[in-house]
Amino acid sequence: LLRESGGGSVQAGGSLRLTCRAAGRTFSSSVLGWFREAPGKEREFVAAVNWSGAVTEYADSVKGRFTISRDNAGNFIFLQMDNLEVEDSAVYYCTGDNGLREVKQGGRFWGQGTRVTVSA
């Protein structure tokens, strides 16, 4: 199971940190990542991190502003979001799968999502 937390409301230019807890399955060797879905838009890839935390990938829209990381045990991932923009408002979902390609396409495992609202 994947469970997200940390969403909320913030003004543009502010920061939020999302957490995804991976439990109930051996996710420590899996790739984990984040997607987001804004009203009226398709769910889109945001960022992903491999099992060790050494390999990360980001969507162009968040590069330089968001940072994905992973704890040593591999059961938590974090998304540090800085310099937030109104366009970042969405429900953010944690996802996981065996490989990076699979996660970037939308993994097999999903959390319930956490809402981020950025106001001007």
C-alpha positions in Angstrom: 0.0 0.0 0.0 1.1 3.5 -0.7 -0.1 6.4 1.4 0.6 10.1 0.7 0.6 13.0 3.2 1.7 16.6 3.3 -0.6 18.3 0.9 -2.2 21.6 1.8 -2.6 25.2 0.7 0.2 27.6 0.1 0.7 30.9 -1.7 2.7 31.0 -4.9 6.4 31.0 -4.2 6.0 28.9 -1.1 7.0 25.4 -0.3 5.5 22.1 0.6 6.9 18.6 1.3 5.0 15.5 0.4 5.6 12.1 1.9 4.7 8.7 0.6 4.8 5.7 2.9 5.2 2.4 1.2 4.0 -0.5 3.4 2.6 -4.0 3.1 4.8 -5.0 0.3 8.6 -5.0 -0.4 8.9 -1.7 -2.0 12.4 -1.2 -0.9 13.7 -2.5 -4.2 11.1 -0.8 -6.3 11.1 2.5 -8.2 8.7 5.0 -6.6 7.5 8.2 -8.0 4.9 11.0 -8.1 2.2 11.9 -10.5 -0.3 14.7 -10.3 -3.7 15.4 -11.7 -5.2 18.8 -12.0 -8.9 19.4 -12.7 -9.8 18.8 -16.3 -6.3 17.6 -17.1 -4.7 14.1 -17.5 -2.6 12.7 -14.8 1.0 13.5 -15.5 4.4 12.3 -14.3 6.2 14.5 -11.9 9.3 12.7 -10.5 10.7 9.3 -9.8 13.5 7.8 -7.7 15.1 4.4 -7.9 15.5 2.0 -5.0 18.8 3.4 -3.8 17.9 7.1 -4.2 20.8 7.6 -6.6 18.8 7.9 -9.8 16.1 10.5 -10.1 14.0 11.8 -13.0 11.8 14.9 -13.2 9.2 16.3 -15.6 10.6 19.4 -17.3 7.9 21.6 -15.6 9.3 20.9 -12.1 13.0 20.6 -12.7 14.9 23.0 -10.5 12.0 23.5 -8.2 11.1 20.0 -7.0 13.4 17.4 -5.3 12.5 13.8 -4.9 14.4 11.7 -2.3 14.1 8.4 -0.5 14.9 7.2 3.1 17.6 4.7 3.6 15.2 1.8 4.2 13.5 2.6 1.0 10.0 2.7 2.4 9.4 6.5 2.3 9.8 8.9 -0.5 9.6 12.7 -0.2 8.8 15.4 -2.7 10.2 18.8 -1.7 8.3 21.4 -3.7 9.8 24.9 -3.7 8.9 28.0 -5.5 5.4 26.6 -6.1 3.3 28.0 -8.9 -0.5 28.2 -9.3 -0.1 25.7 -12.1 1.2 23.1 -9.6 -2.2 22.9 -8.0 -3.3 19.3 -8.3 -3.9 16.0 -6.5 -0.5 14.4 -6.1 -0.3 10.6 -6.3 2.4 8.2 -5.2 3.1 5.3 -7.5 5.4 2.3 -7.6 6.6 -0.4 -9.9 9.7 -2.5 -10.7 11.4 -0.1 -13.1 11.7 3.5 -14.0 10.0 3.2 -17.4 7.1 1.5 -15.8 6.7 4.2 -13.1 7.0 7.0 -15.7 4.2 5.4 -17.6 2.1 5.0 -14.4 3.0 2.2 -12.1 0.9 -0.8 -10.9 0.6 0.5 -7.4 -1.1 3.8 -6.4 -1.9 5.8 -3.3 -5.1 7.7 -2.7 -3.6 11.1 -3.4 -3.0 14.3 -1.5 -4.2 17.7 -2.6 -2.0 20.7 -3.2 -3.5 24.1 -3.7 -1.3 27.0 -4.7 -2.9 30.4 -4.7 -1.7 33.6 -6.4 
